Amino acid sequence: MAGNGLPSLGRVKLCDLIACEGLPSDSYKLSVSTLSQSLAQYSAAIIQFPSSDGALLRSGLDSAHLYFHQRASYPAADMIHNNESREWCKTSGYYADPQLWQETYDFRPGLTPPESNSGLEFPPAGLPDIFSLLGQAARDILDAISFYLNLRSSPFTEILDNVPLRSREISSSVLSVCCYGRPSFQGPQHHNLTTQEDGQLVMFSDHEHQVDKSLITLVKSDKAGLHVRDFHGRWVLVDGDLGPQEAIVYPGLALYQATAGYVGPALHRTEISNMQGNMYGRCSLAFKLMPKSMTSLNCSEMRAAGHGVEAQFQLPVPVDDFMQRSHPTEQLFNRNNFPSFNFPTAQDGSMKPLMRRRKNNSRCKPLPPSKRLRLEAQRVLKERVQDIADKKGIKLRFCNLKECESHIHTLDSPCANTRMEIGWPPGVPFVHPHDLPNKAKIGFLEAYEPGWTATHDMENQSP
């Protein structure tokens, strides 16, 4: 992918990502391809808003400057953020994390912020309009990713908030107005700062990096400083050359779970540098599109589109449990262990490989049960063999059905050589599923695909 990938972070216009009825336009296909490839290579992309929307975002940042500047130098005890995962869908109003030199005002429609002890307090201006703007943009981006993954239209509607919210509903998604490194903000945060020889201050969080539990996160900041880890494990400054009406988008853990690992979440960290002489610190607007707490994350849409689903994604996960659970990043980002975005797209962004898959899936007659059974068994076998080969650093070549007809009775064949090279476990049959009778295929799937019999129609067992 490095050879044919994007030379830098992908830039797409939001208006080109909005789906319309009928056949997709060339600009839509190109934008979806650029967005998806940028997420695969850099775990982030740049979204260009219309000029009128850019003005709203800039005014929101200006309002954030004034809001945090007028606050006290140190927050009251009840405003110290303790990062309780149980409260993931209940945060509202102002809170602070002195250890990270960070202040946040969360705007969550349907939830009234707690009253401040200091009396009347006005929140940053324009938050409802900014929430609406970024929320719709996040949904359009999510639909664009779904299109590239060959999913049906708006496949995540069931796990998203109603639009608009019903009476007495509280938004799961949240707009966070953040301020990092405000000079007048005092506290025990100084141990996190490193003074360089040139006098600049540089800060990263105590945990060095973070992963959002959102589906999609959109960030607009007034200064550069957001770093995201790319596909090769390098930290990339993603907002270094943003225009006045541009924002950063990156995927979160919920989308990783809902797509069976095909869309990896972004590992990110925030740097604060050269804050001397800056009276406001670094301000940003961060919208997180979150799933509803009373729903579950499952991969049914991925299965329906023909994607392989690993065992760890087989069972639905309640959203509330998912949000309260810890997710070790070393397990999430071992990319050899799960499928990920794959972009063999042509340079013109025509998405021809995707269109071929759609043609094969939609224009042909439904496959007979025996054919579906063979294809499913073949997919599982290839995944298991590929897992072993990846760990050993071996590049595999799988032969097709016609080739195999001449290999079955030959000891010196690609199949036999592959068996020996990867060290396939003795006593475990290594045969192509198209050579197996149906009962053997069913046994193969039950052994290597946990939960297969529980999730597949029994008509596949017909002879």
Steps between C-alpha positions, in 0.01 A plus 500: 500500500790735560592504135152588372377685808436865566814715536335693785180516700193479275294817447134475402216749472207422727253587225654226281440237770125558521318210335223564247237281338598303193844402377802643686670792328869495412571765764325287764696188408829690496429668836394172665813330369727783620335508842522125549857470382606786727336325796686181410842664465484780756197411719373853426388728217434869440142613440435829318179676609318765296617856573186585698551199726868589540396839634280332763787277612739794529249702702460197730876497562499874570221450751698216661799734546288747695318232700813333637690828540241633746504188717679475833865402506425169671172300488291411800531145634165392355617602152806276497446231237563148629450325164226270624400273210156449659425864425590481131152610385426741786774763480375855466639841584850593616761267643878498518793262513784690668743213446469547123457878514168450321160664541182387327144622458270218385182589314249213494147580374232386742723528807521819704848587633532501880481842663830667578584599858625833371153604389373582152722366226462532125622208284695550176276646232352318200526145638158376375578614144852353508366172644246478217759581234764252617244232584360499148852504354596199715196306377582582136857380552378181667272431203791559260710241685204261488477547123864407459451191715210398272247527783141606447401866532521646851574164664565649845169685535374251761782581743496880452289764672167600346507810279366711657504364855168389643350657811714441812775329299863579578758508224762225504722710273682795653668822392806570716651848506855445621782724620856374548776687679319819598779710658277621785394143584689397813552156652736205547535461126851637467667159519345417163683783325843468343700815430706476184819695433319746277260585782197322355268303724395158377240283670351161432255320727621274779377199301679624187201426277121471505232311309147640474213258557291679240390391155639816338677803653526841330751753637549867413783676687650847496862377508686196372582225750289190427715194422353172370686172458501382139492149354878463537500602867636852441351805671370751243402861571160507331388860556822680406365664183124521552311772319248722679208278400666161542480244782650161581295179507612168644323173592453368853468171685124463447545503121785251532265266688202557270707429186669187641838670505496612136524867606773540761460771767738795507769515764548872572678739733504877546811715509516847649798698382612861497232620742705793627329823414172325420227608740242237403686170467393255231124475441310242298148385417466120507176329396469130584230301322411235757270195490195495726559342839202260483607336173761239404794502261484205263640415161183384327537761225857389434389136468214600270752674273713184482785612727677249720436550871763384747403303810554797732224692320247216472286586803311831537646734762268727706611860444495589870728205580727587210541859618587397856747233394873564464651435155877433506647674199772241444225250415304741285787602278664169422375540145614159383240336719188646341383615158515869426409749232651383170532749218590359159320800346607650172682832515201681348289396797256309283467225764498229231588216741205595717270519202607151391415365843162669490437356155583151615286536811191673367450417132548124523231259610517388865756226545369149566549374857787264406688783325454736794622229734815445296578871475456550874727206579758622247502846659552362850781269389683783322471722807642232728789426262566872453518554877776243531685632195486860627659401829780321313544778244415270207333628184234255383353418163169316499421285199155503344261212440627420151862490615411283796354231278855415392647541849284260696696189411843667492736515796708776343229766466440855622257368761755252638780757490286754686417239765868433563611865483256634756529192723132412491421298818535122450174313501297809396361455147626760256284462192306741287137500609380457142645147521292416807147355506238715669508318833876551520460868414254540785745329738779725377296816566389380843865439595652821365214755509364535856125544505457406134204267550325758719523778244445323167186366341470124526405485133874504434505139615301375200694243296 
